[in-house]
Amino acid sequence: MLIARWQIDARFGHKQEVIERLQAWAREIAPQAGLVTGRLLTGSIGALEATVVHDWEVSDLGELDRAWARLASIPAHAQWGKELEPFVVSGTARWEIYRVV
């Protein structure tokens, strides 16, 4: 099993808006891509307070690759990204993949 971690930093004063938009994405768009088991985290101690993280459980890299391919074909995902942009710091989005041991 792998954890696919997507993180982004919220612009100052917009962290709650980013959290709410990620929660909506998890409800409405993630299931269409096959992402089912996830959790949302935010920076607290020893991490940037502005950082918002979404962890997704996937069985292997193939499952993750299929989910990413499906995301590219979902118009609501593209629109969601455009609507999220004003609330995040450009260039901070990134994926990290962790193996569960």
C-alpha positions as CSV (number, residue, x, y, z in Angstrom):
1,M,0.0,0.0,0.0
2,L,1.1,3.6,-0.7
3,I,0.1,7.0,0.6
4,A,0.0,9.6,-2.2
5,R,0.4,12.9,-0.5
6,W,-0.6,16.1,-2.2
7,Q,0.2,19.3,-0.4
8,I,-0.2,23.0,-1.1
9,D,0.3,26.2,0.9
10,A,-2.7,28.6,1.4
11,R,-2.2,32.3,0.9
12,F,-2.2,34.3,4.2
13,G,-5.8,34.5,5.5
14,H,-7.2,31.9,3.1
15,K,-6.4,28.6,4.8
16,Q,-10.1,27.8,5.7
17,E,-11.2,28.5,2.1
18,V,-8.5,26.1,0.8
19,I,-9.7,23.4,3.4
20,E,-13.3,23.8,2.4
21,R,-12.5,23.6,-1.4
22,L,-10.4,20.4,-0.8
23,Q,-13.2,18.9,1.3
24,A,-15.6,19.5,-1.6
25,W,-13.1,18.1,-4.1
26,A,-12.8,14.9,-1.9
27,R,-16.6,14.5,-1.9
28,E,-17.4,15.4,-5.5
29,I,-14.3,14.7,-7.7
30,A,-12.0,12.2,-6.0
31,P,-14.5,9.3,-6.2
32,Q,-14.8,9.9,-10.0
33,A,-11.0,9.4,-10.2
34,G,-11.1,6.3,-8.0
35,L,-9.6,8.0,-5.0
36,V,-11.7,6.7,-2.1
37,T,-9.7,6.6,1.2
38,G,-8.2,9.9,2.1
39,R,-7.6,12.3,4.9
40,L,-7.0,16.1,5.1
41,L,-4.2,17.5,7.3
42,T,-3.0,21.0,8.1
43,G,0.3,22.3,9.5
44,S,0.3,22.6,13.3
45,I,3.6,22.1,15.2
46,G,6.9,21.9,13.3
47,A,5.2,22.4,9.9
48,L,4.1,25.5,8.1
49,E,0.7,26.6,9.4
50,A,-0.3,27.5,5.8
51,T,0.3,24.0,4.5
52,V,-2.7,21.8,3.7
53,V,-2.1,18.2,2.9
54,H,-4.4,15.5,1.4
55,D,-3.3,11.9,1.9
56,W,-4.8,9.2,-0.4
57,E,-4.4,5.5,0.1
58,V,-3.7,3.6,-3.1
59,S,-2.7,-0.1,-3.5
60,D,0.2,0.6,-6.0
61,L,1.6,3.1,-8.5
62,G,-0.7,1.6,-11.2
63,E,-3.8,2.6,-9.2
64,L,-2.4,6.1,-8.7
65,D,-1.5,6.5,-12.4
66,R,-5.0,5.5,-13.4
67,A,-6.5,8.0,-10.9
68,W,-4.3,10.8,-12.4
69,A,-5.3,9.8,-15.9
70,R,-9.0,10.0,-14.9
71,L,-8.5,13.4,-13.2
72,A,-7.2,14.8,-16.5
73,S,-10.5,13.9,-18.2
74,I,-12.9,15.3,-15.5
75,P,-14.0,18.9,-16.5
76,A,-15.0,19.6,-12.9
77,H,-11.5,19.0,-11.8
78,A,-10.0,21.5,-14.3
79,Q,-12.6,24.1,-13.2
80,W,-11.9,23.4,-9.5
81,G,-8.2,24.0,-10.0
82,K,-9.0,27.4,-11.6
83,E,-11.3,28.3,-8.8
84,L,-8.7,27.3,-6.1
85,E,-5.8,29.2,-7.6
86,P,-6.5,32.7,-6.0
87,F,-6.3,31.1,-2.6
88,V,-3.0,29.3,-2.8
89,V,0.7,30.2,-3.1
90,S,1.8,29.6,-6.7
91,G,4.4,26.9,-7.1
92,T,3.8,25.1,-3.7
93,A,1.7,22.2,-5.0
94,R,3.5,18.9,-5.0
95,W,3.0,15.1,-4.7
96,E,5.0,12.8,-2.5
97,I,4.5,9.0,-2.5
98,Y,5.1,7.0,0.7
99,R,5.2,3.2,1.1
100,V,3.3,1.9,4.1
101,V,5.5,-0.6,6.1
